[in-house]
Amino acid sequence: MVIDAIAETGGVTAGMDDIDMKLLDVIQKNGRGAYACFGRTVGLSTTAIHERLKKLTARGIIKGWGAFIDPVKAGFPVIAFVRIEIDLPTNREVFADSVSALPNVQECHLTSGRWSCCLKLRAPSIEEAERIINEEITPMKGVVGLQVEVVTRTSKETPFVPQH
């Protein structure tokens, strides 16, 4: 599936040159920097940086701009990974759309193997995570089984995309 998706899009980095890749690396580490600073780093003018960022955004490579918030300090210290078994293949997308609308679900991945889906859930407490799982996720159409793992400690969590 992943290989097919890459082939359909012309490759992961289709249409991006080395400067685009370097620019992406720079902005994901310091998105608040000035275009002139980005330009000095990658060897382009401010105008050229602006145009490249516009194109990368229009192509969906840059999905948005924002702040990195510490979830623990913001009151969401509990992470649970929830593996979901869906009864029929036709219910996978319906489930994914429904569960993705829940604000505490940070990630929803359709997967191969025994489990149809893997969720990353954040909550203010174990009790609230349990409530979300039991009252909001379990009753959804197609859910026939689940496995929950609560994180005891996080050694690495990054929003950065690896660079080539």
C-alpha positions as CSV (number, residue, x, y, z in Angstrom):
1,M,0.0,0.0,0.0
2,V,2.7,2.5,1.0
3,I,4.7,1.6,-2.1
4,D,1.6,2.1,-4.3
5,A,1.0,5.5,-2.7
6,I,4.5,6.6,-3.4
7,A,4.4,5.4,-7.0
8,E,1.1,7.2,-7.6
9,T,2.5,10.6,-6.4
10,G,5.7,10.2,-8.4
11,G,7.9,9.6,-5.4
12,V,8.0,11.1,-1.9
13,T,10.1,14.1,-3.0
14,A,8.7,14.5,-6.5
15,G,9.1,18.1,-7.7
16,M,11.3,19.1,-4.8
17,D,15.0,20.0,-5.2
18,D,17.8,20.1,-2.7
19,I,17.0,23.7,-1.8
20,D,13.3,22.8,-1.1
21,M,14.5,20.0,1.2
22,K,16.9,22.2,3.0
23,L,14.3,24.9,3.4
24,L,11.8,22.5,4.9
25,D,14.5,21.4,7.4
26,V,15.1,25.0,8.4
27,I,11.5,26.1,8.7
28,Q,10.4,23.0,10.7
29,K,13.1,23.8,13.3
30,N,12.4,27.6,13.3
31,G,9.2,28.5,11.7
32,R,9.2,31.9,13.3
33,G,12.4,33.0,11.6
34,A,12.5,35.8,9.0
35,Y,12.5,34.9,5.3
36,A,15.8,36.8,5.0
37,C,17.3,34.4,7.6
38,F,15.9,31.4,5.7
39,G,17.3,32.8,2.5
40,R,20.8,33.2,3.9
41,T,20.7,29.6,5.2
42,V,19.7,28.1,1.8
43,G,21.3,30.7,-0.5
44,L,18.2,32.5,-1.9
45,S,16.6,35.9,-1.8
46,T,13.7,36.8,0.5
47,T,11.4,36.9,-2.6
48,A,12.6,33.5,-3.7
49,I,11.9,32.1,-0.2
50,H,8.4,33.6,-0.2
51,E,7.6,32.0,-3.6
52,R,9.0,28.6,-2.6
53,L,7.0,28.6,0.6
54,K,3.9,29.6,-1.3
55,K,4.4,26.7,-3.7
56,L,5.2,24.2,-1.0
57,T,2.0,25.2,0.9
58,A,-0.1,25.1,-2.3
59,R,1.1,21.6,-3.0
60,G,0.2,20.5,0.6
61,I,3.8,19.8,1.6
62,I,3.6,22.5,4.2
63,K,0.3,21.7,6.0
64,G,0.2,24.8,8.3
65,W,2.0,26.9,10.8
66,G,1.7,26.8,14.6
67,A,3.3,26.6,18.0
68,F,4.6,23.4,19.7
69,I,2.7,23.1,23.0
70,D,3.9,20.9,25.8
71,P,0.9,18.5,26.3
72,V,1.8,17.7,29.9
73,K,2.0,21.4,30.9
74,A,-1.2,22.0,29.0
75,G,-3.0,19.4,31.2
76,F,-2.9,16.3,29.0
77,P,-0.2,14.0,30.5
78,V,-1.8,10.7,29.7
79,I,-1.0,9.0,26.3
80,A,-2.8,5.8,25.3
81,F,-2.3,3.9,22.1
82,V,-5.5,2.1,21.2
83,R,-5.5,-0.6,18.6
84,I,-8.9,-1.2,17.1
85,E,-10.3,-4.2,15.2
86,I,-13.0,-3.3,12.7
87,D,-15.5,-6.0,11.5
88,L,-15.7,-5.2,7.8
89,P,-13.3,-3.4,5.4
90,T,-16.2,-1.1,4.4
91,N,-16.4,0.2,8.0
92,R,-12.7,1.2,8.2
93,E,-13.1,4.6,6.5
94,V,-16.4,5.3,8.4
95,F,-14.6,4.5,11.7
96,A,-11.6,6.6,10.8
97,D,-13.7,9.6,9.9
98,S,-15.7,9.3,13.1
99,V,-12.9,8.8,15.5
100,S,-10.8,11.5,13.8
101,A,-13.4,14.0,14.9
102,L,-12.7,13.3,18.6
103,P,-10.5,16.1,20.0
104,N,-8.5,13.8,22.2
105,V,-7.5,11.6,19.3
106,Q,-4.2,13.0,18.1
107,E,-3.4,10.4,15.5
108,C,-5.5,7.8,13.6
109,H,-3.6,5.3,11.4
110,L,-5.3,2.6,9.3
111,T,-3.0,-0.4,9.5
112,S,-2.4,-3.9,8.2
113,G,-2.4,-7.0,10.3
114,R,-4.8,-8.1,13.1
115,W,-5.6,-4.5,14.1
116,S,-7.4,-2.3,11.6
117,C,-6.5,1.0,13.2
118,C,-4.1,2.5,15.7
119,L,-4.9,5.6,17.6
120,K,-2.9,8.0,19.7
121,L,-5.1,9.4,22.4
122,R,-4.2,12.2,24.9
123,A,-6.2,12.8,28.1
124,P,-5.9,14.7,31.3
125,S,-6.3,11.5,33.4
126,I,-6.4,7.7,33.1
127,E,-10.1,7.9,34.1
128,E,-10.9,10.3,31.2
129,A,-8.9,8.2,28.8
130,E,-11.0,5.2,29.9
131,R,-14.2,7.2,29.5
132,I,-13.3,8.2,26.0
133,I,-12.4,4.7,25.0
134,N,-15.5,3.1,26.6
135,E,-18.1,5.7,25.9
136,E,-17.0,7.3,22.6
137,I,-14.7,4.9,20.7
138,T,-16.0,1.4,21.6
139,P,-19.6,2.1,20.6
140,M,-18.6,3.3,17.1
141,K,-19.8,1.3,14.1
142,G,-17.7,-1.7,13.2
143,V,-15.6,-1.9,16.4
144,V,-15.4,-5.5,17.5
145,G,-12.2,-5.5,19.6
146,L,-9.5,-3.2,21.0
147,Q,-6.3,-3.2,22.9
148,V,-5.1,-0.3,25.0
149,E,-1.6,0.5,26.0
150,V,-0.9,3.4,28.4
151,V,2.4,5.1,28.0
152,T,4.4,5.1,31.3
153,R,7.2,7.4,30.0
154,T,8.1,9.1,26.7
155,S,11.7,9.2,25.7
156,K,11.2,10.8,22.3
157,E,8.3,12.6,20.7
158,T,8.9,14.9,17.8
159,P,6.8,16.7,15.2
160,F,9.7,16.9,12.8
161,V,9.8,15.0,9.5
162,P,13.2,13.3,8.9
163,Q,15.3,14.9,6.2
164,H,17.2,13.0,3.5
